[in-house]
Amino acid sequence: MYRHMLKQKPVVALDIDGTSGDYHGHFLRFAEGYYGRSMPDPSDNTDGVPLYQWMGTSKAKYRQCKLAFRQGGMKRSMPCFDGMSELTRALRKCGCEVWICTTRPYLRLDNVDPDTREWLRRNKLQYDAVLYGENKYRLLSKHVGAANVVAVVDDLPEMTRQAIAAGLFPVLLRDQPYNRNALAVTDFHQRVRNAEEMYDAIHINLVLHESRRAT
């Protein structure tokens, strides 16, 4: 039985890498040691070029580097963006559930789940569930019901499109240099720059959500 068949609190879906923490900067610093050469500045606009091409490497070598990054426990030490711990506390205080939604491959690597939960613990992010998978927002909709999701926050346009296709609303895109070309309204509903803007956008929809439930 999916949870939306029961009484469900409003849910906020929060991505990790690139949304809650500085994945790209952290990964590129690791890649400099892995490749033995300098990497591009993570603050540069990539103009939509895939990360491996922007790094000047092949897709195969990029995947090897990414595997070494994951296997080495580097996810535990990724810097957390300012305000994310406070955001999760504020959302739960408002009566929301915070679902951490990530594409990290926990079924392929045994350390992915413990590294993820340790990162959440170290950075004091409060949450109610962790959902893994490439189809994370479709799974979220099945688990809690699209009508119960009051916001999705992600940094990747392809993931925001998946959320919209799953009927989730609103979809907030965290502003990053690598997603600056994602300007179509079909990609997301609102661009946000920091945790404060996330909270403001989510709170507005939460009020609307609660008013609909009360009628």
ROKE-876814 format. One record per residue (C-alpha): residue number from 0; residue in three letters; chain; x, z, y. Coordinates in Angstrom, 3 decimals, m for minus. Layout:
num: NUM	residuo: ALA	cadena: A	X: X	Z: Z	Y: Y
...
//
This chain:
num: 0	residuo: MET	cadena: A	X: 0.000	Z: 0.000	Y: 0.000
num: 1	residuo: TYR	cadena: A	X: 1.415	Z: m1.000	Y: 3.369
num: 2	residuo: ARG	cadena: A	X: 1.525	Z: 1.671	Y: 6.025
num: 3	residuo: HIS	cadena: A	X: m0.791	Z: m0.153	Y: 8.420
num: 4	residuo: MET	cadena: A	X: m3.617	Z: 0.599	Y: 6.030
num: 5	residuo: LEU	cadena: A	X: m3.113	Z: 4.266	Y: 6.984
num: 6	residuo: LYS	cadena: A	X: m3.203	Z: 5.859	Y: 10.433
num: 7	residuo: GLN	cadena: A	X: m0.107	Z: 4.473	Y: 12.136
num: 8	residuo: LYS	cadena: A	X: 1.687	Z: 5.637	Y: 15.239
num: 9	residuo: PRO	cadena: A	X: 2.777	Z: 2.929	Y: 17.695
num: 10	residuo: VAL	cadena: A	X: 6.087	Z: 1.430	Y: 16.586
num: 11	residuo: VAL	cadena: A	X: 9.092	Z: 0.238	Y: 18.592
num: 12	residuo: ALA	cadena: A	X: 11.506	Z: m2.050	Y: 16.711
num: 13	residuo: LEU	cadena: A	X: 15.086	Z: m1.633	Y: 17.857
num: 14	residuo: ASP	cadena: A	X: 17.976	Z: m3.866	Y: 16.788
num: 15	residuo: ILE	cadena: A	X: 21.504	Z: m2.437	Y: 16.493
num: 16	residuo: ASP	cadena: A	X: 24.307	Z: m4.984	Y: 16.892
num: 17	residuo: GLY	cadena: A	X: 24.384	Z: m6.412	Y: 20.403
num: 18	residuo: THR	cadena: A	X: 21.241	Z: m4.502	Y: 21.416
num: 19	residuo: SER	cadena: A	X: 22.052	Z: m0.827	Y: 20.900
num: 20	residuo: GLY	cadena: A	X: 25.820	Z: m1.202	Y: 20.505
num: 21	residuo: ASP	cadena: A	X: 28.608	Z: m3.483	Y: 21.724
num: 22	residuo: TYR	cadena: A	X: 29.055	Z: m5.470	Y: 18.525
num: 23	residuo: HIS	cadena: A	X: 30.638	Z: m8.571	Y: 20.045
num: 24	residuo: GLY	cadena: A	X: 33.281	Z: m6.737	Y: 22.048
num: 25	residuo: HIS	cadena: A	X: 34.085	Z: m4.488	Y: 19.083
num: 26	residuo: PHE	cadena: A	X: 34.255	Z: m7.380	Y: 16.621
num: 27	residuo: LEU	cadena: A	X: 36.462	Z: m9.503	Y: 18.876
num: 28	residuo: ARG	cadena: A	X: 38.930	Z: m6.635	Y: 19.277
num: 29	residuo: PHE	cadena: A	X: 39.077	Z: m6.366	Y: 15.476
num: 30	residuo: ALA	cadena: A	X: 39.450	Z: m10.156	Y: 15.181
num: 31	residuo: GLU	cadena: A	X: 42.526	Z: m10.114	Y: 17.426
num: 32	residuo: GLY	cadena: A	X: 44.298	Z: m7.910	Y: 14.891
num: 33	residuo: TYR	cadena: A	X: 42.912	Z: m9.855	Y: 11.945
num: 34	residuo: TYR	cadena: A	X: 44.005	Z: m13.272	Y: 13.256
num: 35	residuo: GLY	cadena: A	X: 47.083	Z: m12.040	Y: 15.110
num: 36	residuo: ARG	cadena: A	X: 46.157	Z: m13.776	Y: 18.340
num: 37	residuo: SER	cadena: A	X: 44.058	Z: m13.189	Y: 21.429
num: 38	residuo: MET	cadena: A	X: 40.314	Z: m13.802	Y: 21.434
num: 39	residuo: PRO	cadena: A	X: 37.995	Z: m14.962	Y: 24.230
num: 40	residuo: ASP	cadena: A	X: 36.679	Z: m12.443	Y: 26.715
num: 41	residuo: PRO	cadena: A	X: 33.347	Z: m11.110	Y: 25.349
num: 42	residuo: SER	cadena: A	X: 31.927	Z: m11.131	Y: 28.890
num: 43	residuo: ASP	cadena: A	X: 32.241	Z: m14.935	Y: 29.094
num: 44	residuo: ASN	cadena: A	X: 29.150	Z: m17.086	Y: 28.706
num: 45	residuo: THR	cadena: A	X: 29.439	Z: m18.957	Y: 25.400
num: 46	residuo: ASP	cadena: A	X: 26.962	Z: m21.659	Y: 26.519
num: 47	residuo: GLY	cadena: A	X: 25.232	Z: m21.427	Y: 23.158
num: 48	residuo: VAL	cadena: A	X: 28.349	Z: m22.282	Y: 21.128
num: 49	residuo: PRO	cadena: A	X: 28.400	Z: m20.471	Y: 17.732
num: 50	residuo: LEU	cadena: A	X: 30.691	Z: m17.438	Y: 17.740
num: 51	residuo: TYR	cadena: A	X: 33.139	Z: m18.844	Y: 15.188
num: 52	residuo: GLN	cadena: A	X: 33.640	Z: m22.011	Y: 17.248
num: 53	residuo: TRP	cadena: A	X: 34.046	Z: m19.979	Y: 20.419
num: 54	residuo: MET	cadena: A	X: 36.722	Z: m17.958	Y: 18.601
num: 55	residuo: GLY	cadena: A	X: 38.505	Z: m21.168	Y: 17.612
num: 56	residuo: THR	cadena: A	X: 38.215	Z: m20.694	Y: 13.853
num: 57	residuo: SER	cadena: A	X: 36.433	Z: m22.253	Y: 10.894
num: 58	residuo: LYS	cadena: A	X: 33.145	Z: m20.879	Y: 9.600
num: 59	residuo: ALA	cadena: A	X: 34.799	Z: m19.948	Y: 6.293
num: 60	residuo: LYS	cadena: A	X: 37.604	Z: m17.965	Y: 7.971
num: 61	residuo: TYR	cadena: A	X: 35.099	Z: m16.374	Y: 10.346
num: 62	residuo: ARG	cadena: A	X: 33.064	Z: m15.138	Y: 7.387
num: 63	residuo: GLN	cadena: A	X: 36.204	Z: m13.682	Y: 5.801
num: 64	residuo: CYS	cadena: A	X: 36.968	Z: m11.859	Y: 9.040
num: 65	residuo: LYS	cadena: A	X: 33.405	Z: m10.572	Y: 9.281
num: 66	residuo: LEU	cadena: A	X: 33.538	Z: m9.336	Y: 5.673
num: 67	residuo: ALA	cadena: A	X: 36.792	Z: m7.483	Y: 6.367
num: 68	residuo: PHE	cadena: A	X: 35.176	Z: m5.963	Y: 9.467
num: 69	residuo: ARG	cadena: A	X: 32.229	Z: m4.698	Y: 7.434
num: 70	residuo: GLN	cadena: A	X: 34.270	Z: m3.510	Y: 4.463
num: 71	residuo: GLY	cadena: A	X: 36.665	Z: m1.647	Y: 6.732
num: 72	residuo: GLY	cadena: A	X: 33.947	Z: 0.650	Y: 8.055
num: 73	residuo: MET	cadena: A	X: 34.260	Z: m0.764	Y: 11.563
num: 74	residuo: LYS	cadena: A	X: 30.507	Z: m0.464	Y: 12.070
num: 75	residuo: ARG	cadena: A	X: 30.967	Z: 3.303	Y: 12.362
num: 76	residuo: SER	cadena: A	X: 33.142	Z: 3.070	Y: 15.471
num: 77	residuo: MET	cadena: A	X: 31.214	Z: 0.418	Y: 17.426
num: 78	residuo: PRO	cadena: A	X: 30.644	Z: 1.604	Y: 21.020
num: 79	residuo: CYS	cadena: A	X: 27.047	Z: 2.515	Y: 21.798
num: 80	residuo: PHE	cadena: A	X: 25.514	Z: 1.167	Y: 24.985
num: 81	residuo: ASP	cadena: A	X: 24.657	Z: 3.730	Y: 27.651
num: 82	residuo: GLY	cadena: A	X: 21.230	Z: 5.284	Y: 27.502
num: 83	residuo: MET	cadena: A	X: 20.251	Z: 4.285	Y: 23.976
num: 84	residuo: SER	cadena: A	X: 20.140	Z: 7.845	Y: 22.631
num: 85	residuo: GLU	cadena: A	X: 18.004	Z: 8.926	Y: 25.574
num: 86	residuo: LEU	cadena: A	X: 15.757	Z: 5.898	Y: 25.079
num: 87	residuo: THR	cadena: A	X: 14.998	Z: 6.761	Y: 21.462
num: 88	residuo: ARG	cadena: A	X: 14.291	Z: 10.391	Y: 22.346
num: 89	residuo: ALA	cadena: A	X: 11.955	Z: 9.369	Y: 25.163
num: 90	residuo: LEU	cadena: A	X: 10.077	Z: 6.922	Y: 22.951
num: 91	residuo: ARG	cadena: A	X: 9.507	Z: 9.492	Y: 20.233
num: 92	residuo: LYS	cadena: A	X: 8.442	Z: 12.038	Y: 22.842
num: 93	residuo: CYS	cadena: A	X: 5.802	Z: 9.506	Y: 23.929
num: 94	residuo: GLY	cadena: A	X: 4.461	Z: 9.476	Y: 20.371
num: 95	residuo: CYS	cadena: A	X: 6.160	Z: 6.290	Y: 19.159
num: 96	residuo: GLU	cadena: A	X: 7.999	Z: 5.726	Y: 15.918
num: 97	residuo: VAL	cadena: A	X: 11.396	Z: 4.064	Y: 16.315
num: 98	residuo: TRP	cadena: A	X: 12.185	Z: 1.593	Y: 13.532
num: 99	residuo: ILE	cadena: A	X: 15.785	Z: 0.407	Y: 13.413
num: 100	residuo: CYS	cadena: A	X: 15.650	Z: m3.261	Y: 12.382
num: 101	residuo: THR	cadena: A	X: 18.890	Z: m4.999	Y: 11.442
num: 102	residuo: THR	cadena: A	X: 20.071	Z: m8.063	Y: 9.536
num: 103	residuo: ARG	cadena: A	X: 23.026	Z: m6.143	Y: 8.079
num: 104	residuo: PRO	cadena: A	X: 23.395	Z: m7.073	Y: 4.355
num: 105	residuo: TYR	cadena: A	X: 22.912	Z: m3.664	Y: 2.755
num: 106	residuo: LEU	cadena: A	X: 22.146	Z: m5.181	Y: m0.667
num: 107	residuo: ARG	cadena: A	X: 25.508	Z: m6.978	Y: m0.795
num: 108	residuo: LEU	cadena: A	X: 27.801	Z: m4.219	Y: 0.441
num: 109	residuo: ASP	cadena: A	X: 27.430	Z: m0.597	Y: m0.651
num: 110	residuo: ASN	cadena: A	X: 28.848	Z: 0.808	Y: 2.585
num: 111	residuo: VAL	cadena: A	X: 26.426	Z: m0.925	Y: 4.965
num: 112	residuo: ASP	cadena: A	X: 23.646	Z: 1.650	Y: 4.796
num: 113	residuo: PRO	cadena: A	X: 25.849	Z: 4.774	Y: 5.019
num: 114	residuo: ASP	cadena: A	X: 27.933	Z: 3.206	Y: 7.814
num: 115	residuo: THR	cadena: A	X: 24.742	Z: 2.329	Y: 9.693
num: 116	residuo: ARG	cadena: A	X: 23.261	Z: 5.798	Y: 9.373
num: 117	residuo: GLU	cadena: A	X: 26.555	Z: 7.422	Y: 10.332
num: 118	residuo: TRP	cadena: A	X: 26.701	Z: 5.290	Y: 13.483
num: 119	residuo: LEU	cadena: A	X: 23.150	Z: 6.327	Y: 14.358
num: 120	residuo: ARG	cadena: A	X: 24.041	Z: 9.983	Y: 13.773
num: 121	residuo: ARG	cadena: A	X: 27.263	Z: 9.869	Y: 15.812
num: 122	residuo: ASN	cadena: A	X: 25.515	Z: 8.271	Y: 18.750
num: 123	residuo: LYS	cadena: A	X: 22.433	Z: 10.508	Y: 18.496
num: 124	residuo: LEU	cadena: A	X: 19.889	Z: 7.718	Y: 18.144
num: 125	residuo: GLN	cadena: A	X: 16.617	Z: 9.146	Y: 16.856
num: 126	residuo: TYR	cadena: A	X: 14.652	Z: 7.008	Y: 14.425
num: 127	residuo: ASP	cadena: A	X: 11.911	Z: 7.104	Y: 11.820
num: 128	residuo: ALA	cadena: A	X: 12.962	Z: 4.263	Y: 9.508
num: 129	residuo: VAL	cadena: A	X: 15.694	Z: 1.680	Y: 8.956
num: 130	residuo: LEU	cadena: A	X: 14.691	Z: m1.822	Y: 7.912
num: 131	residuo: TYR	cadena: A	X: 17.265	Z: m4.348	Y: 6.653
num: 132	residuo: GLY	cadena: A	X: 17.081	Z: m8.101	Y: 6.072
num: 133	residuo: GLU	cadena: A	X: 17.220	Z: m11.563	Y: 7.592
num: 134	residuo: ASN	cadena: A	X: 13.402	Z: m11.488	Y: 7.784
num: 135	residuo: LYS	cadena: A	X: 13.302	Z: m8.010	Y: 9.304
num: 136	residuo: TYR	cadena: A	X: 10.429	Z: m8.628	Y: 11.708
num: 137	residuo: ARG	cadena: A	X: 8.230	Z: m10.282	Y: 9.118
num: 138	residuo: LEU	cadena: A	X: 8.863	Z: m7.262	Y: 6.916
num: 139	residuo: LEU	cadena: A	X: 8.091	Z: m4.916	Y: 9.792
num: 140	residuo: SER	cadena: A	X: 4.765	Z: m6.633	Y: 10.405
num: 141	residuo: LYS	cadena: A	X: 3.857	Z: m6.224	Y: 6.731
num: 142	residuo: HIS	cadena: A	X: 4.890	Z: m2.569	Y: 6.649
num: 143	residuo: VAL	cadena: A	X: 3.178	Z: m1.294	Y: 9.782
num: 144	residuo: GLY	cadena: A	X: 0.871	Z: m4.101	Y: 10.947
num: 145	residuo: ALA	cadena: A	X: 1.607	Z: m6.343	Y: 13.919
num: 146	residuo: ALA	cadena: A	X: m1.049	Z: m4.637	Y: 16.047
num: 147	residuo: ASN	cadena: A	X: 0.809	Z: m1.319	Y: 15.751
num: 148	residuo: VAL	cadena: A	X: 4.103	Z: m2.680	Y: 17.124
num: 149	residuo: VAL	cadena: A	X: 4.301	Z: m2.026	Y: 20.864
num: 150	residuo: ALA	cadena: A	X: 7.721	Z: m3.655	Y: 21.417
num: 151	residuo: VAL	cadena: A	X: 10.633	Z: m5.413	Y: 19.763
num: 152	residuo: VAL	cadena: A	X: 14.095	Z: m5.248	Y: 21.346
num: 153	residuo: ASP	cadena: A	X: 16.791	Z: m7.682	Y: 20.182
num: 154	residuo: ASP	cadena: A	X: 19.704	Z: m9.706	Y: 21.560
num: 155	residuo: LEU	cadena: A	X: 19.457	Z: m12.881	Y: 19.452
num: 156	residuo: PRO	cadena: A	X: 17.001	Z: m15.642	Y: 20.408
num: 157	residuo: GLU	cadena: A	X: 16.486	Z: m16.626	Y: 16.767
num: 158	residuo: MET	cadena: A	X: 15.385	Z: m13.075	Y: 15.985
num: 159	residuo: THR	cadena: A	X: 13.073	Z: m12.915	Y: 18.999
num: 160	residuo: ARG	cadena: A	X: 11.473	Z: m16.167	Y: 17.840
num: 161	residuo: GLN	cadena: A	X: 10.973	Z: m14.627	Y: 14.398
num: 162	residuo: ALA	cadena: A	X: 9.305	Z: m11.595	Y: 15.971
num: 163	residuo: ILE	cadena: A	X: 6.955	Z: m13.765	Y: 18.029
num: 164	residuo: ALA	cadena: A	X: 6.091	Z: m15.825	Y: 14.940
num: 165	residuo: ALA	cadena: A	X: 5.247	Z: m12.548	Y: 13.158
num: 166	residuo: GLY	cadena: A	X: 2.743	Z: m11.733	Y: 15.910
num: 167	residuo: LEU	cadena: A	X: 4.763	Z: m8.943	Y: 17.514
num: 168	residuo: PHE	cadena: A	X: 4.454	Z: m8.224	Y: 21.245
num: 169	residuo: PRO	cadena: A	X: 6.181	Z: m7.834	Y: 23.609
num: 170	residuo: VAL	cadena: A	X: 9.584	Z: m9.131	Y: 22.560
num: 171	residuo: LEU	cadena: A	X: 12.386	Z: m7.947	Y: 24.846
num: 172	residuo: LEU	cadena: A	X: 15.688	Z: m9.818	Y: 24.897
num: 173	residuo: ARG	cadena: A	X: 18.690	Z: m7.690	Y: 25.842
num: 174	residuo: ASP	cadena: A	X: 20.654	Z: m9.702	Y: 28.380
num: 175	residuo: GLN	cadena: A	X: 24.048	Z: m10.747	Y: 27.002
num: 176	residuo: PRO	cadena: A	X: 26.548	Z: m13.482	Y: 27.958
num: 177	residuo: TYR	cadena: A	X: 25.887	Z: m15.313	Y: 24.684
num: 178	residuo: ASN	cadena: A	X: 22.109	Z: m15.543	Y: 25.173
num: 179	residuo: ARG	cadena: A	X: 22.034	Z: m16.659	Y: 28.807
num: 180	residuo: ASN	cadena: A	X: 20.829	Z: m20.128	Y: 27.812
num: 181	residuo: ALA	cadena: A	X: 17.793	Z: m18.711	Y: 25.990
num: 182	residuo: LEU	cadena: A	X: 15.434	Z: m19.303	Y: 28.875
num: 183	residuo: ALA	cadena: A	X: 12.340	Z: m20.738	Y: 27.188
num: 184	residuo: VAL	cadena: A	X: 9.330	Z: m18.428	Y: 27.270
num: 185	residuo: THR	cadena: A	X: 8.787	Z: m19.235	Y: 23.597
num: 186	residuo: ASP	cadena: A	X: 12.039	Z: m17.399	Y: 22.799
num: 187	residuo: PHE	cadena: A	X: 11.030	Z: m13.999	Y: 24.188
num: 188	residuo: HIS	cadena: A	X: 8.641	Z: m12.300	Y: 26.597
num: 189	residuo: GLN	cadena: A	X: 11.002	Z: m10.431	Y: 28.908
num: 190	residuo: ARG	cadena: A	X: 14.743	Z: m10.136	Y: 29.526
num: 191	residuo: VAL	cadena: A	X: 16.060	Z: m6.579	Y: 29.974
num: 192	residuo: ARG	cadena: A	X: 19.504	Z: m5.480	Y: 31.089
num: 193	residuo: ASN	cadena: A	X: 19.719	Z: m1.842	Y: 30.047
num: 194	residuo: ALA	cadena: A	X: 17.963	Z: 1.074	Y: 28.370
num: 195	residuo: GLU	cadena: A	X: 16.046	Z: 1.985	Y: 31.512
num: 196	residuo: GLU	cadena: A	X: 14.498	Z: m1.473	Y: 31.760
num: 197	residuo: MET	cadena: A	X: 13.689	Z: m1.326	Y: 28.038
num: 198	residuo: TYR	cadena: A	X: 11.827	Z: 1.948	Y: 28.493
num: 199	residuo: ASP	cadena: A	X: 9.857	Z: 0.704	Y: 31.502
num: 200	residuo: ALA	cadena: A	X: 8.709	Z: m2.443	Y: 29.674
num: 201	residuo: ILE	cadena: A	X: 7.865	Z: m0.553	Y: 26.483
num: 202	residuo: HIS	cadena: A	X: 6.004	Z: 2.203	Y: 28.312
num: 203	residuo: ILE	cadena: A	X: 3.740	Z: m0.275	Y: 30.084
num: 204	residuo: ASN	cadena: A	X: 2.738	Z: m1.843	Y: 26.780
num: 205	residuo: LEU	cadena: A	X: 2.357	Z: 1.576	Y: 25.149
num: 206	residuo: VAL	cadena: A	X: m0.192	Z: 2.573	Y: 27.798
num: 207	residuo: LEU	cadena: A	X: m2.105	Z: m0.658	Y: 27.189
num: 208	residuo: HIS	cadena: A	X: m1.906	Z: m0.130	Y: 23.437
num: 209	residuo: GLU	cadena: A	X: m3.298	Z: 3.401	Y: 23.672
num: 210	residuo: SER	cadena: A	X: m6.110	Z: 2.316	Y: 25.975
num: 211	residuo: ARG	cadena: A	X: m7.147	Z: m0.384	Y: 23.492
num: 212	residuo: ARG	cadena: A	X: m7.131	Z: 2.135	Y: 20.647
num: 213	residuo: ALA	cadena: A	X: m9.276	Z: 4.530	Y: 22.670
num: 214	residuo: THR	cadena: A	X: m12.040	Z: 1.957	Y: 23.223
//
